[in-house]
Amino acid sequence: MKIAEPRILSIPEIRAERDRLVAEGKELVFTNGCFDILHRGHVSYLNFARNQGDALVVALNTDSSVKMNKGDDRPINREEDRAYVLGSLRAVDYIVYFSDREPRDIIAQILPQVLVKGKDWAHYVSGREIVEACGGRVVLADMEAGRSTTGTIERILKVYAEKGEHE
């Protein structure tokens, strides 16, 4: 079996894919995030998202957007590396970069039929009104307890601090 390269598309290319899917009676699912250090929680979340429709597009925060949202110490991995790893997952059909603080504008341009966000964002789902106004739906995904990039970074720093600099 030949493994394909990740499909990183522009916003117009993703919109064209969405239109093609609609013409075939299929649904495009949208989610977004930083996906800085990929872990089990991410993979479980992306599998859930992909199962909500026929194709999954992940809007990946650019490095500058991650810094805006997470601080100057992030991202750990560059956007090209994050996209490559993310795009290597079976659940992910397409990746598109976005550099805003939140994905509302890119959602308005793509107009996915399904918007998936983690339940930790139940209080505010950026783009919800756009998707629902077009007849689409918003689905909230359960989060895996104890699985987060921040937690992973904290554990790494704790181990490093316990071992000391010279080991």
Secondary structure, DSSP 4 states (H G I P E B T S, - for coil): -PPPPP-B--HHHHHHHHHHHHHTT--EEEEEE---S--HHHHHHHHHHHTTSSEEEEEEEPHHHHHHHH-TT--SS-HHHHHHHHHTSTT--EEEEE-SSSSHHHHHHH--SEEEEEGGGTT--TTHHHHHHTT-EEEEEP--TT--HHHHHHHHHHHHHHH-TT-
